[in-house]
Amino acid sequence: MYQLKYKHKSENKLHRSSVFIGDLPGFQEHWGIKLEDVKHAVRGHVPNNYKIKYGINRDSKEFTKRPEKKDKVNCVCLVFDISTPADELPGKIQETFKSFQRWLLDKKIPYIVILTKCDLLNTDVEECKYRVFENNTLKVNKDKLIQMFGFKQSKMFPVVNYIHEDTVVPECDALLIAALREILKLGKDCFEDLDDNVSDDSDNEENGSEDRETNKANS
């Protein structure tokens, strides 16, 4: 987990915020993360810096059986490479995403969709980041994602990756900040609504139903 820092207008020093952003491997077929492990991470059962690609379950000594409110994820970001057509996603990965969507909806955990690598769409976007909203390839690929997963357009945010830049690019930051604002809004609402009174017994029952759902989705 990466703790966000900020600089106050009247002070020339960094302050630690109460916002953390985590990063997990993707659902790719080779060295990808398992759906059950993602669910454990979202529920706060996985300690920070754990090598989750090796898997985790309730019998693992690192498994956090009683996560605190601060350990739980309050907004999930689903990240897609928008420079690649969505219909090229393997069927198994599509089903994994759909199963994860259903689980998030059932647990009332909000999510947004981040569309990365927009600068790879064409040279126009590479030269002027704001042209991303006019790009036909992005519109086509975004429509495919909407048709495939039922995403809401208002929850889909195109961003341009910092790769070779050695200075700040205001247009890139503007796209990233738009996504961050929505993450903070949804995360704050979810955090305030979290129910801390979840017993181990209910977690056991929940994990059993999750495993059955996953097996069904992947069969």
C-alpha positions as CSV (number, residue, x, y, z in Angstrom):
1,M,0.0,0.0,0.0
2,Y,1.3,3.5,-0.9
3,Q,0.3,6.3,1.4
4,L,-0.5,9.5,-0.4
5,K,1.3,12.7,0.7
6,Y,0.4,16.3,0.1
7,K,2.0,19.7,0.5
8,H,0.0,22.3,2.4
9,K,-0.2,25.7,0.7
10,S,1.2,27.6,3.6
11,E,3.9,25.1,4.5
12,N,6.9,23.9,2.5
13,K,6.8,20.3,3.7
14,L,5.0,17.1,2.9
15,H,2.2,15.7,5.1
16,R,0.9,12.2,5.3
17,S,-2.7,11.8,4.3
18,S,-5.1,9.1,5.5
19,V,-5.4,7.8,1.9
20,F,-3.7,4.6,0.8
21,I,-3.6,3.2,-2.7
22,G,-2.7,-0.5,-3.3
23,D,-1.5,-2.4,-6.3
24,L,-2.2,-6.0,-7.2
25,P,-1.2,-8.2,-10.1
26,G,-3.7,-8.6,-12.9
27,F,-5.9,-11.5,-13.9
28,Q,-3.6,-12.5,-16.8
29,E,-3.3,-16.2,-17.5
30,H,0.4,-16.4,-16.7
31,W,1.5,-15.3,-13.2
32,G,-1.9,-13.6,-12.7
33,I,-3.7,-13.3,-9.4
34,K,-6.5,-15.6,-8.4
35,L,-10.0,-14.2,-7.8
36,E,-10.2,-15.6,-4.3
37,D,-6.9,-13.9,-3.3
38,V,-8.2,-10.5,-4.6
39,K,-11.3,-10.9,-2.5
40,H,-9.2,-11.6,0.6
41,A,-7.1,-8.5,-0.2
42,V,-10.3,-6.3,-0.6
43,R,-11.6,-7.6,2.8
44,G,-8.4,-6.8,4.5
45,H,-7.1,-10.3,5.2
46,V,-3.8,-9.8,3.3
47,P,-1.0,-8.0,5.1
48,N,0.9,-5.3,3.3
49,N,3.8,-6.4,1.1
50,Y,2.7,-10.0,1.1
51,K,3.8,-11.9,-2.0
52,I,0.2,-12.6,-3.1
53,K,1.1,-14.2,-6.4
54,Y,1.9,-17.3,-4.3
55,G,-1.6,-17.3,-3.0
56,I,-3.2,-17.0,0.5
57,N,-6.0,-18.7,2.4
58,R,-7.4,-18.9,5.9
59,D,-4.9,-21.5,6.9
60,S,-1.9,-19.3,5.9
61,K,0.0,-18.0,8.9
62,E,0.0,-14.5,7.3
63,F,-3.8,-14.4,6.9
64,T,-5.4,-11.6,9.0
65,K,-8.5,-13.3,10.4
66,R,-9.9,-10.1,12.1
67,P,-9.0,-7.2,9.8
68,E,-9.6,-3.7,11.2
69,K,-11.7,-1.1,9.3
70,K,-8.6,0.6,8.1
71,D,-7.3,-2.6,6.5
72,K,-10.3,-3.0,4.1
73,V,-10.4,-1.6,0.6
74,N,-13.1,1.0,0.1
75,C,-12.9,1.5,-3.6
76,V,-11.7,-0.9,-6.3
77,C,-10.1,0.2,-9.6
78,L,-10.5,-2.2,-12.5
79,V,-7.6,-1.4,-14.9
80,F,-7.8,-2.1,-18.7
81,D,-5.3,-1.4,-21.4
82,I,-7.5,0.6,-23.7
83,S,-5.0,0.4,-26.6
84,T,-5.9,-3.3,-26.9
85,P,-9.4,-4.3,-28.2
86,A,-11.6,-5.6,-25.3
87,D,-12.8,-8.5,-27.3
88,E,-9.3,-9.9,-27.3
89,L,-9.6,-10.7,-23.6
90,P,-9.6,-14.5,-23.1
91,G,-13.0,-15.8,-22.2
92,K,-11.8,-17.1,-18.8
93,I,-10.6,-13.6,-17.8
94,Q,-13.9,-12.1,-18.9
95,E,-15.7,-14.5,-16.7
96,T,-13.4,-13.7,-13.8
97,F,-14.1,-10.0,-14.1
98,K,-17.8,-10.6,-14.2
99,S,-17.7,-12.8,-11.1
100,F,-15.7,-10.1,-9.3
101,Q,-18.2,-7.5,-10.4
102,R,-21.1,-9.5,-8.9
103,W,-19.1,-10.0,-5.7
104,L,-18.4,-6.3,-5.3
105,L,-22.0,-5.5,-5.9
106,D,-23.1,-8.0,-3.3
107,K,-20.7,-6.6,-0.8
108,K,-21.6,-3.0,-1.7
109,I,-18.0,-2.1,-2.5
110,P,-17.8,0.6,-5.2
111,Y,-15.5,0.4,-8.2
112,I,-14.3,2.6,-11.1
113,V,-12.7,1.6,-14.4
114,I,-9.3,3.0,-15.3
115,L,-8.4,3.0,-19.0
116,T,-4.7,3.1,-19.3
117,K,-2.2,3.6,-22.2
118,C,-4.3,6.1,-24.0
119,D,-1.2,7.7,-25.4
120,L,-0.6,4.5,-27.4
121,L,-3.9,5.0,-29.4
122,N,-2.3,7.3,-32.0
123,T,0.1,10.2,-32.4
124,D,-2.6,12.8,-31.9
125,V,-3.2,11.7,-28.3
126,E,0.5,11.4,-27.7
127,E,1.0,15.0,-28.7
128,C,-2.1,16.4,-27.1
129,K,-3.5,14.4,-24.1
130,Y,-6.9,16.1,-24.2
131,R,-7.6,14.6,-27.6
132,V,-8.2,11.3,-25.8
133,F,-11.9,12.3,-25.5
134,E,-12.1,12.7,-29.3
135,N,-10.3,9.5,-30.2
136,N,-12.4,7.0,-32.2
137,T,-10.4,4.0,-31.2
138,L,-10.9,4.8,-27.5
139,K,-14.7,5.2,-28.1
140,V,-14.9,1.8,-30.0
141,N,-12.9,0.0,-27.3
142,K,-14.8,1.6,-24.5
143,D,-18.1,0.7,-26.1
144,K,-16.9,-2.9,-26.2
145,L,-16.1,-2.9,-22.5
146,I,-19.5,-1.4,-21.8
147,Q,-21.2,-4.1,-23.8
148,M,-19.1,-6.8,-22.3
149,F,-19.3,-5.8,-18.6
150,G,-22.1,-3.3,-18.3
151,F,-19.8,-0.5,-17.1
152,K,-21.3,3.0,-16.5
153,Q,-19.6,5.6,-18.7
154,S,-19.5,8.0,-15.8
155,K,-17.3,5.6,-13.9
156,M,-14.8,5.1,-16.7
157,F,-11.7,7.3,-16.7
158,P,-9.0,7.5,-19.4
159,V,-5.5,8.2,-18.2
160,V,-2.1,8.7,-19.9
161,N,0.8,6.9,-18.3
162,Y,4.0,8.6,-17.2
163,I,6.8,6.5,-18.7
164,H,9.7,8.5,-20.2
165,E,8.8,12.0,-18.9
166,D,11.2,13.7,-16.5
167,T,8.9,16.7,-15.8
168,V,5.2,17.1,-14.8
169,V,2.7,17.2,-17.7
170,P,-0.4,19.2,-16.6
171,E,-2.6,17.4,-19.1
172,C,-1.6,14.0,-17.7
173,D,-2.2,15.2,-14.2
174,A,-5.6,16.5,-15.0
175,L,-6.7,13.1,-16.3
176,L,-5.3,11.4,-13.2
177,I,-6.8,13.9,-10.8
178,A,-10.3,13.4,-12.3
179,A,-10.0,9.6,-11.6
180,L,-8.6,10.3,-8.1
181,R,-11.4,12.6,-7.1
182,E,-14.0,9.9,-7.9
183,I,-11.9,7.3,-6.0
184,L,-11.8,9.5,-2.9
185,K,-15.5,10.3,-3.1
186,L,-16.6,6.7,-3.4
187,G,-14.0,5.5,-0.9
188,K,-15.1,8.0,1.7
189,D,-18.7,7.0,1.3
190,C,-17.9,3.3,1.6
191,F,-15.6,3.8,4.6
192,E,-18.3,5.6,6.5
193,D,-20.8,2.8,5.7
194,L,-18.6,-0.1,6.6
195,D,-20.0,-2.5,9.2
196,D,-17.3,-3.6,11.6
197,N,-19.4,-6.2,13.3
198,V,-18.5,-9.1,11.1
199,S,-17.8,-12.4,13.0
200,D,-15.4,-15.1,12.0
201,D,-18.4,-17.4,11.5
202,S,-19.9,-15.1,8.9
203,D,-16.5,-14.8,7.2
204,N,-16.3,-18.6,7.0
205,E,-19.7,-18.8,5.5
206,E,-18.9,-16.0,3.1
207,N,-15.7,-17.6,1.9
208,G,-17.4,-20.9,1.3
209,S,-20.0,-19.2,-0.9
210,E,-17.3,-17.2,-2.7
211,D,-15.4,-20.4,-3.5
212,R,-18.5,-22.0,-4.9
213,E,-19.3,-18.9,-7.0
214,T,-15.7,-18.9,-8.3
215,N,-15.7,-22.5,-9.2
216,K,-19.0,-22.0,-11.1
217,A,-17.7,-19.0,-12.9
218,N,-14.5,-20.7,-14.0
219,S,-16.1,-24.0,-14.9
